[in-house]
Amino acid sequence: MTYTDAVALGVVFAVLLDLAVLRTNLLRRKAFWASYAIIVGFQLLVNGILTGNRLVMYSPSKVLGGATPQLLGGWRIADAPVEDLLFGFSLVVQTLAWWVWWGRRIEQRAGAQ
C-alpha cells in the first residue's frame, strides 16, 4: 500500500466519521473551514521546512509526483506532497469530530442529572 492509498482511506474514513457515524457535521460548518485554513498555513510552513531541507524524504514510488521537493507543482504545495496535506486534514477532522461528539455526550449526561 502506498502513502497515497493510505491517505485516501484516511480522508474517506474521516469524512464518513464526521458526517455519518458521529454526525457532528463539522465539514458543513463555515467555522471549521475558517479554522482549518489557519491550520493548513502552519502545516505548509512546517512541512515545507521539513521536506524542503530534506529532513524528511519520501520514496518516489510511494507518493504522487516523486520524491524531489518543488515549491509548487508535481503534486506538491510549498515542498509538501499533497498526501501530507490530506493526511493532516484527516487527522484534524477525526480529532475535532471526536472532541465535539464527546463534548455533546458529557453535556447530555450533565443535563440529565
N, C-alpha and C positions, 0 to 999 in steps of 0.2 A: 504494500500500500504506500502510495506517495504522500507527501505532505499535502499536496493539493487535494487528494482524495479524503484524507482525514479532516481537513479544514471544511470541505464541502459537507461532510457528515455533521461536523460540529455546528455549522451555521443552520442546517436543516433542523437539527435537534434543538438548538436554542430558540428558533422561531416557533417550532411546534410546542416547546415547553411554555413559552410566553403566551401564545395565542390559544392553544388547545388544551394543554394539560393543567397548568396553574391558572390560566385565564386572567393573568394580570394585565394584559393588553398594553404593555409598555410601548411596543412598537407602533401603536396607534396614537401616541401622545406627542405633541409638539415639544413638551418639556424634556422628554427623553432625547429627541433628536438634537435639541439645543445643547444639552449637556454632553451628548456623545460627540458633537463637533469639537468641544474643548478637549475631550479625552483623545480624540484622533490627532489633534495638533501635537499633544505631548507624546503620543505614541510614535508619530512620524519623526519627531525630534530625536527621541531615544533610539529608535530603530535605525534612523539614518546614521547616527554616530556609531552604533554597533556594527552595522553592515558596511557602511561607507569606509570605516577604518579597518575593515576586515577582522574585527574581533569575533564576529560570528560569520561563518561561511556556510553555504549550502551546497549539497551535491547537485550538480547540473541536471541530473535525471530525476530529481525529486521535487523541483519547483518549476513553475511556468517561467519561461524566459531565460533559463540557465542560471549560473552562479555568479556571473560577473555583475557587480553593482553598477547601476546607472542612476543618475539623478532623476531622470524621468524617461519612461518608455521601457520596452522589453518586459512588460508586466511588473514594473517597479514604480514606486512613487517615493521620492526622496530616499533613494537607495534601498527601500524596504520592498521585499517581494509582496505581491498582492495577497499571498497566502497569510502573511503575518498580520495584515490589516483585517482580514476576515477572521482569523483566529482570535485576535483581540476583540472584535465585535462579538463573537460568540461567547467569549468569557464575560464580557461586560453584561450582555443580555441575560445570560444564565445567572450571574451573581445578583443582579438587580431584581430579576423575576423572583428568585427565592427570597430575597430580602423583603420585597413587598408582600409576597404570599405569607411568610412567617409573621410579618407585622400585622397583617389582617387577622390571622388566627389568634394572635395574642390579644388584639383589641376585642375580638368576638368573645373570648373567654373572660376578659375583664368586664365586659358589658353584661355578661350572663350572670355574674356574681352579685 
